[in-house]
Amino acid sequence: MVYFEDVDLGDEIGPLETEATDDGVVSFCTVWQSQMPNRFTDREIAEQSRLPGPIVPGIMSMGIMARLLTDWAGPAAVRDLDLVFRQPVPHHKPLRVSATVTDTRQEDGENLVECDILMTGAEGERYVGGKAIVALPSKS
């Protein structure tokens, strides 16, 4: 359990290292009820959209990034996740998600931690970045 009093500016969260597989994306699209095939599951359709191959849905990338935060702070902790998608997230490539604490504050009775969050590739590709706000409990 992480407590608000134990968090300092500059603290690193993570990293979470993962990979989006074809089967994982198909499973996600099935739950998401996305019509298939699509640019997320089919190479030909992706290439017709001028993509290098099937990509990870943005909402799935957001879920992967939220997982870093919920693994760290708990399933109900995320208050906001504001992301910018810089480039398509590919299948079958190592993904690294990490965050850095940029602010701590108490607001409306909650202990809030703000952080910069980033999803990168093995060679430093910056896929998705943004800000997150997480609520943490107090020790008392």
Backbone bond lengths (Angstrom), bond angles and torsions (degrees), N, CA, C in turn:
res aa  C-N    CA-C-N  psi(-1)  N-CA   C-N-CA  omega(-1)  CA-C   N-CA-C  phi
1 M - - - 1.447 - - 1.524 108.48 -
2 V 1.312 115.80 131.20 1.457 122.41 177.40 1.524 107.91 -98.75
3 Y 1.324 115.89 132.68 1.462 121.12 178.52 1.521 110.05 -110.56
4 F 1.321 114.72 148.42 1.458 122.75 -178.82 1.531 111.83 -53.06
5 E 1.324 116.00 -41.79 1.471 120.75 -176.66 1.529 112.79 -67.41
6 D 1.313 117.44 -16.95 1.467 121.62 -177.94 1.531 113.13 -93.71
7 V 1.334 117.14 -1.59 1.465 121.23 -175.90 1.525 109.69 -99.99
8 D 1.332 115.41 133.28 1.466 121.61 179.22 1.520 110.17 -122.97
9 L 1.330 115.74 154.76 1.458 120.27 174.29 1.523 109.40 -56.88
10 G 1.310 115.70 137.47 1.461 120.82 -179.93 1.516 114.39 89.87
11 D 1.334 118.04 -9.46 1.465 119.90 177.66 1.526 109.90 -59.55
12 E 1.319 114.87 141.77 1.460 121.42 177.37 1.524 109.44 -95.46
13 I 1.319 116.10 139.87 1.462 122.87 174.66 1.519 106.43 -113.94
14 G 1.320 115.86 126.67 1.462 119.79 -179.49 1.512 111.25 96.69
15 P 1.285 115.79 -159.27 1.452 127.71 12.85 1.530 113.05 -87.38
16 L 1.317 114.32 159.93 1.457 123.56 168.01 1.518 105.65 -104.19
17 E 1.318 116.28 121.90 1.465 120.35 178.71 1.515 108.12 -112.04
18 T 1.327 115.62 127.73 1.456 121.14 -175.05 1.515 109.56 -152.76
19 E 1.320 116.06 -176.30 1.455 122.91 178.49 1.521 107.43 -151.64
20 A 1.302 117.45 138.38 1.464 121.70 175.52 1.525 107.83 -91.61
21 T 1.314 117.06 118.16 1.459 121.84 -179.75 1.525 109.82 -95.81
22 D 1.331 115.53 163.05 1.466 119.92 175.49 1.524 110.44 -56.49
23 D 1.338 116.70 -47.70 1.465 120.63 -178.79 1.525 111.37 -62.83
24 G 1.326 117.17 -39.13 1.457 120.94 178.68 1.516 111.85 -63.79
25 V 1.342 116.61 -40.83 1.463 120.58 179.23 1.529 110.39 -68.73
26 V 1.330 117.69 -41.48 1.465 120.58 177.39 1.526 110.03 -61.80
27 S 1.325 117.24 -44.30 1.472 120.60 177.80 1.521 110.92 -60.33
28 F 1.330 116.59 -43.50 1.455 120.30 178.69 1.529 110.33 -61.88
29 C 1.331 117.12 -46.86 1.466 120.82 -179.05 1.525 111.35 -63.09
30 T 1.327 117.34 -33.55 1.464 121.05 177.14 1.524 110.42 -65.41
31 V 1.317 117.04 -47.87 1.472 121.20 178.52 1.523 110.22 -64.87
32 W 1.303 116.85 -38.80 1.456 124.16 -179.27 1.529 111.03 -72.01
33 Q 1.321 116.10 -13.90 1.467 124.57 -178.35 1.523 111.89 62.43
34 S 1.316 115.11 39.10 1.454 121.86 175.85 1.523 108.38 -83.36
35 Q 1.316 116.77 132.37 1.456 120.35 178.99 1.520 109.61 -62.42
36 M 1.317 116.77 132.61 1.463 121.58 179.97 1.512 108.97 -121.49
37 P 1.324 117.78 152.46 1.466 127.78 -0.30 1.529 111.71 -73.23
38 N 1.321 114.56 160.27 1.463 121.16 -179.60 1.531 108.88 -152.78
39 R 1.317 116.91 -176.26 1.474 120.27 -177.89 1.524 112.71 -67.84
40 F 1.324 116.86 -11.72 1.463 120.84 178.05 1.528 112.12 -87.71
41 T 1.348 116.87 -21.84 1.467 120.24 -172.29 1.525 114.25 -122.20
42 D 1.331 118.78 -12.76 1.463 121.60 -172.20 1.537 111.16 -128.45
43 R 1.317 115.78 123.96 1.463 121.04 -176.96 1.531 111.51 -61.21
44 E 1.316 118.30 -45.16 1.467 121.38 -176.92 1.531 111.44 -62.77
45 I 1.306 116.71 -45.65 1.470 120.18 178.78 1.527 110.07 -64.29
46 A 1.320 117.33 -40.58 1.473 120.87 178.16 1.525 110.34 -61.62
47 E 1.323 117.00 -45.09 1.462 120.40 -179.33 1.530 111.59 -66.47
48 Q 1.338 117.93 -32.89 1.464 121.13 175.19 1.535 110.67 -64.81
49 S 1.320 115.87 -26.32 1.476 121.44 176.83 1.522 111.65 -89.41
50 R 1.332 116.47 12.42 1.472 123.62 179.99 1.523 113.29 64.67
51 L 1.311 115.58 32.61 1.465 121.26 174.98 1.524 108.66 -102.86
52 P 1.335 117.69 154.88 1.466 120.08 -178.33 1.535 113.27 -71.77
53 G 1.305 116.70 -13.89 1.462 123.22 -178.92 1.512 107.85 168.40
54 P 1.336 117.12 -176.49 1.457 119.10 178.70 1.531 110.95 -56.90
55 I 1.315 115.69 143.66 1.465 121.00 -178.41 1.518 110.28 -119.76
56 V 1.308 115.29 164.62 1.457 122.24 177.55 1.535 107.68 -82.23
57 P 1.350 117.85 130.15 1.469 118.83 177.14 1.528 111.09 -56.85
58 G 1.326 116.10 143.87 1.461 120.30 179.74 1.509 112.67 -55.82
59 I 1.326 117.04 -41.98 1.464 120.18 -178.85 1.532 111.02 -66.77
60 M 1.329 117.54 -29.32 1.468 120.52 175.20 1.523 110.41 -71.72
61 S 1.341 116.69 -41.01 1.466 120.19 175.70 1.522 109.95 -59.93
62 M 1.328 116.00 -41.63 1.457 120.60 178.20 1.534 110.25 -61.47
63 G 1.324 116.69 -40.56 1.462 120.88 177.79 1.523 112.54 -63.78
64 I 1.323 116.64 -39.88 1.472 120.57 177.28 1.521 109.60 -62.19
65 M 1.326 116.22 -42.30 1.467 120.06 -179.70 1.527 111.04 -68.49
66 A 1.319 116.82 -38.65 1.467 120.35 177.18 1.523 110.44 -63.79
67 R 1.339 117.27 -32.88 1.468 120.62 178.82 1.525 112.21 -58.85
68 L 1.342 116.85 -39.50 1.466 119.68 176.20 1.531 109.61 -54.95
69 L 1.323 116.04 -46.32 1.466 121.16 -176.34 1.516 112.27 -70.57
70 T 1.332 117.57 -41.66 1.469 119.73 -179.23 1.530 111.29 -72.34
71 D 1.328 117.59 -32.77 1.473 119.63 173.98 1.524 110.50 -62.97
72 W 1.326 116.75 -34.94 1.467 122.19 -177.86 1.522 111.96 -80.57
73 A 1.341 117.15 -45.19 1.467 120.75 -168.71 1.527 114.77 -114.59
74 G 1.319 118.81 -8.97 1.452 121.26 -179.79 1.516 112.43 109.82
75 P 1.347 116.33 159.38 1.463 121.34 -171.20 1.528 115.78 -66.63
76 A 1.316 118.78 -21.90 1.470 120.61 -177.54 1.525 112.74 -107.05
77 A 1.321 117.96 12.90 1.462 121.38 -169.71 1.528 115.24 -83.73
78 V 1.331 118.35 -28.48 1.463 120.53 -172.98 1.531 109.85 -71.78
79 R 1.330 115.31 124.19 1.464 121.54 178.01 1.520 112.09 -102.29
80 D 1.339 116.70 -30.43 1.454 120.29 -179.57 1.524 108.93 -157.34
81 L 1.328 115.32 143.15 1.454 121.54 176.22 1.528 106.16 -142.68
82 D 1.319 116.13 105.26 1.455 123.24 -175.29 1.523 108.00 -113.34
83 L 1.336 116.55 109.68 1.464 120.92 -171.00 1.518 112.48 -118.78
84 V 1.341 114.75 153.06 1.457 123.19 173.09 1.528 106.52 -121.52
85 F 1.328 115.95 126.83 1.461 121.80 -179.04 1.524 108.32 -92.95
86 R 1.345 116.33 112.53 1.463 122.61 -174.37 1.524 112.93 -85.94
87 Q 1.339 115.90 -36.20 1.462 120.52 178.81 1.522 108.28 -158.48
88 P 1.344 116.96 160.19 1.464 119.16 -178.51 1.528 111.80 -59.66
89 V 1.324 115.22 141.61 1.468 121.43 177.27 1.529 107.34 -91.54
90 P 1.336 117.27 120.57 1.466 120.62 -175.38 1.534 112.75 -83.73
91 H 1.322 114.46 161.29 1.465 121.43 170.58 1.532 108.62 -78.96
92 H 1.310 116.24 156.19 1.472 124.11 170.56 1.523 114.89 56.16
93 K 1.312 115.89 34.85 1.469 120.97 174.03 1.525 107.23 -127.06
94 P 1.323 117.40 143.66 1.467 119.21 176.95 1.525 110.75 -60.35
95 L 1.319 115.43 134.55 1.456 122.34 176.86 1.521 108.72 -119.99
96 R 1.308 115.84 139.15 1.472 121.37 179.71 1.520 107.95 -127.27
97 V 1.320 115.78 122.86 1.467 121.35 178.36 1.523 107.88 -115.03
98 S 1.324 115.71 129.10 1.462 120.64 178.31 1.520 108.37 -144.93
99 A 1.321 114.82 162.60 1.464 120.39 179.47 1.519 108.96 -141.75
100 T 1.331 115.08 156.39 1.453 122.65 177.91 1.519 108.52 -129.67
101 V 1.327 116.58 129.82 1.464 121.54 179.80 1.532 109.01 -69.51
102 T 1.348 115.50 126.73 1.461 120.64 -178.91 1.528 113.04 -115.67
103 D 1.344 117.62 -14.79 1.464 120.44 -179.98 1.519 109.18 -162.81
104 T 1.316 115.75 147.51 1.463 122.04 170.22 1.519 107.03 -132.02
105 R 1.335 115.29 139.29 1.463 118.40 -179.43 1.527 109.44 -160.10
106 Q 1.321 114.02 159.65 1.459 120.63 172.84 1.518 107.26 -107.98
107 E 1.330 115.47 128.42 1.453 120.52 -174.56 1.526 108.98 -149.01
108 D 1.335 116.73 128.89 1.469 121.81 178.82 1.531 112.29 51.51
109 G 1.321 115.92 39.69 1.458 120.64 177.04 1.512 115.40 78.43
110 E 1.338 117.70 6.69 1.460 120.42 178.94 1.522 110.33 -115.82
111 N 1.330 114.68 149.71 1.465 122.56 174.20 1.520 107.02 -94.21
112 L 1.319 116.48 107.63 1.461 120.56 -173.75 1.521 112.17 -106.62
113 V 1.305 114.79 139.79 1.455 123.16 176.33 1.523 106.95 -121.04
114 E 1.324 116.20 122.19 1.459 121.28 177.13 1.517 108.05 -102.39
115 C 1.322 115.71 141.06 1.462 118.40 179.63 1.522 110.96 -146.99
116 D 1.325 114.26 154.77 1.454 121.88 168.45 1.517 106.40 -85.11
117 I 1.337 116.66 137.12 1.461 120.93 -178.63 1.523 108.52 -128.86
118 L 1.327 116.30 143.39 1.460 120.95 -172.74 1.520 110.98 -145.76
119 M 1.344 115.24 136.02 1.472 121.90 171.29 1.517 107.10 -110.24
120 T 1.326 115.85 123.14 1.460 121.24 -179.76 1.519 110.47 -125.93
121 G 1.335 114.86 167.80 1.456 121.69 174.75 1.520 110.49 -100.36
122 A 1.321 115.32 179.33 1.468 121.87 -175.86 1.528 112.55 -63.23
123 E 1.323 116.71 -26.55 1.467 120.13 -178.87 1.524 111.76 -106.07
124 G 1.338 115.87 22.49 1.452 120.65 177.08 1.515 115.60 84.87
125 E 1.335 117.65 6.70 1.457 119.92 177.50 1.530 108.53 -58.07
126 R 1.315 116.09 133.78 1.466 121.22 179.67 1.521 107.66 -99.11
127 Y 1.327 115.62 102.09 1.462 120.32 -176.84 1.533 112.08 -85.18
128 V 1.322 115.87 -53.18 1.466 120.78 -174.54 1.524 108.08 -140.23
129 G 1.316 116.54 137.62 1.462 120.96 177.25 1.504 110.42 -143.39
130 G 1.316 115.80 162.43 1.455 118.59 177.28 1.507 112.82 169.60
131 K 1.315 113.98 -155.67 1.467 122.06 -178.27 1.518 109.42 -125.96
132 A 1.311 114.96 149.89 1.458 121.13 176.65 1.526 108.95 -135.99
133 I 1.319 114.73 150.96 1.462 121.30 172.99 1.526 106.93 -125.32
134 V 1.328 114.57 129.18 1.460 122.94 -177.39 1.515 108.68 -125.91
135 A 1.330 116.49 140.18 1.472 121.38 175.63 1.526 109.13 -100.00
136 L 1.329 115.46 132.94 1.459 121.18 -179.72 1.533 109.94 -121.63
137 P 1.333 116.16 151.09 1.468 119.14 175.93 1.528 110.97 -76.50
138 S 1.344 114.47 159.82 1.465 121.39 172.24 1.514 109.15 -89.93
139 K 1.314 115.09 158.16 1.457 119.87 175.46 1.523 111.76 -67.59
140 S 1.345 116.12 -33.21 1.469 119.13 -175.76 1.512 111.83 -81.20
